[in-house]
Amino acid sequence: MRRAVELTDVEGGCAQGPRVLLLPGLGARGVGFRALAKQLAAVARPVLVEYPEGEHAACGARALAEQVLRAAGTVDAVVASSFGGMVAAHLAAGGAARGVAFLGSFTRTSHVGPRGRLIAMMGPIAVLGRPGLVAASLAAWRPVPFAQVADVVPTTGLERLTTLRRAFAIHSEPPPPDLRPLKVSCMCIQGDRDVLVPPSTLERLAASLPDGTPRHLLRGAGHVPYFSHPEECARLLTPWLQALAPAGLAAVGKVPTGVDLGSAA
């Protein structure tokens, strides 16, 4: 059982590229980003992120962002899926990330529309519904090999309990502040077949982000485009990441004394 955030640096990353965290959604594994991470390694230094499990998962997005910050320090960019967008928004609002890419994501549950009020139900659904091959394929909107199902949906008893605890904790904290007035580079990628975070989320999310934030709708992609369409995501993310390359690498990865995620919310 993971008691804290765990990081894995992807081998072969570009030494002069931006350091980018890959944040999974509510019940997904960080290793589900492997294919995208390999694509991004040509221009960046991707880092896979795994969240705490079990009783250690009973915290909202802000508390989880604080744990990510302690583990990773400041970074150049964050690529976030689903609930991971809330974590990323806290990091960016606190000055711990210069850019955020939202993939089928949101920073407030209200961005998802009426179903956002029911997001806590994803916990009981994970425990009682016992998602597997069908649920993973529905999330990806394409057949998922059996060996990769666990990269998309919670498949073990511990993972399902973890999803339950995290889902119930989401509304225990205030949501992240809007990033619109901040100097944060953002972009949005949304699958047009996403059955969990509908395409209509894109406009509501973009309204909370800085003016001019690029928005991309991937045709045929579901809730996990980083998993199902890594090449297309990498093509869109590459120029954005190149623009975030650090001017000096010495300071990257260190926690500045002024970062306070608590005051950002």
N, C-alpha and C positions, 0 to 999 in steps of 0.2 A: 504494500500500500504506500503510495506516495504521500508524504506528509507536507511537502513543499513543492513549489514550482521547479521543474527540471528542464534544463536547456541542452540541446544537442547542436553543435556547430556542424553544418553540412560541409563535407570534405570537398576540396577543389574550388572553394569560393574565390572570387576576385579580390586579391589583397588590397587593391586601391578602391574597391567599390564600397557602397554604403552598407552598413550593418542593418539587417532587416529581420525583425521578429515575425514569425508566422503563427498567428493566434487562431486556434480552432474554435468551434462553436460550443454549444451547451453540453452535448454528449459525445462529441467526436474526439478522435485522437489527433495529436499534433503530427504524428507520422503520416497521416493522410495527405500532408502537404509534400511528401517526398518527391513526387514527379515534378511538381511546380518548382520546388527548391533546386532540383538538378538543372532545370531550365534557367533559373535566375542566377545560378552560381557563376555564369559567364560574366555577369556585370555587377554582382553584389556578393555579400557575405551572409547568406541565409542562416537563420537559427530556428530550429524546431522547438516548440514550447509544449510541454505537458503540464496540465493543471493538477493540483492536489486532489486526492481521492478520499472517498468515505466521509467520515466525520469532519475531515479537514477541508471538505468542499463546501461546508455550510457558511458561505460568505458571498456577498454581492460583488458587483463588478468593480466598485472602487477598492474594496479590500483586496480583491484579486489583483488589481492593477498595482497596488502597493507591493504585493508579493513578487510580481513580475519585475518591478523596478529594482527591488532588492537583489533579485537574482541576476538581472541582465544589465543594470545600469542604464544610462541614457543611450538611445539608439538614433540612427538616422531615419528609419522608417519602420512602419508596422503594416503588415498585410493581415487583415482580420476577416474571419468568416462569422456570420450570424451573430450570436451573443458576444463573440470576441470583439465586435465593433464597439460595444459599451466599454469594455476593458481598454481598448485602444483610445477611445475618446478621452477617458480619464488620464491616460498617459500623455496624450497630446496637450490637453488643457493644463496639465501640471508642468509642461515644458520638458517632458522626458522623451518626446519623439517629435521630429521635425515634419514628418509626413505620415499620412494614414491612407491606405487603400482599403475600401470597404467592398467585400465580395459577398453578395447576397446577405447584406448585413444591415445593422441599424445602430443608433446610439441611444434611442429611447424606444420603449416598447410601443408607444403611441405611433411610431413611424410605420409599424406593421398593420395599422388599422384596427378594426374591432377585435380581431383575434389576438392582438397584443395584450389585451386585458386577461387573456386566458393562458398566457405563456407558462405560468406556474404548472398548468396541467400537463406540460411535457414531461414532468417528473413522474406522476402516476402512470402516464402512458408508457414511459420507458420501463417501469417496474412491472406493470400488469400486462402490457401488450407484448413485452419481450420481442422487440424488433430484431429482424434478421435479414435474410436475403431479399425478401420482397420489399421491406421498408428501405433498405439500402439502395435498391434499384430504383425505387420511387423517388428517393431523395436525389439520386444522381441523374434520373430521367434516362437511364440506359442500363442494360444488364451489368451487374457488378460481379466479378468472379468471387466465388465463395471464400477464397483465401483473403480477400480484401474487404469483406463485409465489416470486419471489426474496425477498419479505418474510417468508416462512415457513420455507423450507429453503435450505441452501447450494447455489447453482446454478453458480457459477464455479469454475474450478480453484483459484484463490486461496482462496475461501471454504471449499472442501472441505479443503484443506490446513490452513487455520486451525482448522477443527473438529477435525481429527485431532490437531494439536499441543495444543489446549486440552483435549481429552478425555483424552489420555495424561497431562496434567499434574494432573488433578483429585486423584488419590491420592498426589501427591508432597508434599502438605501435610496437616497435621492438619485435621479438619473444624472449622467454627465451634463455639464453645461454645453450649450451650442458652441461649435467651433467657428461659426460664421465670422465673428469679429477678430479672430486670432490669425496670426501669421503662420498658418499650418498648411502645407501642401497636401491636398486631398484628391482622391479620384474614386469613382464608383464603378463596379462591375456587377451586373445583375443578370441572372439567367431568366429567359422569358418563359421557362417551364418550371420555375420554382414553386412548389406546392406548399412550402412552409413560410417563406418570406416572399409574398407575392410581388410581381413586378411594379405594382402601384406604390410599393414602399420607396422606390427609387426617387420619386419626386419629393416625397415628404422628407427623406433623408437629405437630399441635395439642398433643400431649403434651409437646413440647419448648418450647412457647410459654407466656406468662403465662396464669394462670387467667382464664377468661371470654373468651378470644379468640374472636370470632365465626367461625363456619364456614358457608360457603354452597356448596351443590352445584347447579351450573347444569345443568339437563336439556337434553340435545341438544348440549352443548358438548364440544369435543375438547380437544386439548392447548394451543391458543392462543386462549382465550376473549377476550382483549383484542383479537384480530384478528377473530374470527368473531362475537362478541357484545359489541361496544363499548358499546351502550346499556345492556344489563343490568349490565355491569361498572361503568359510570359510576354507575348508580343505587345500587349497593351501596357504591361507594367514596366518593360525595359526602359523606354525613354523617360518615364517618370522617375524611376530609380536612378538613372544616370544623372538626372538633374539634382538629385539629393546626395550625390557623392560628396563626402566630407572634404573640407578645405585642408584640414589637418587631422591625421588619424590618431594623434597622441592622446587627445581628450576623449575619444570615443569609448564608451563602455564604462565610464566613471560616473558615479552619482554626484551631481553638483549639490552643494549645500543648500541652494535655494529651492530645490524641488520639494513641493508639498502638495501631494495629491488630495489630501484632506481639504485644504482650503480651496481647491479648484472646483469642488462639486457644489 
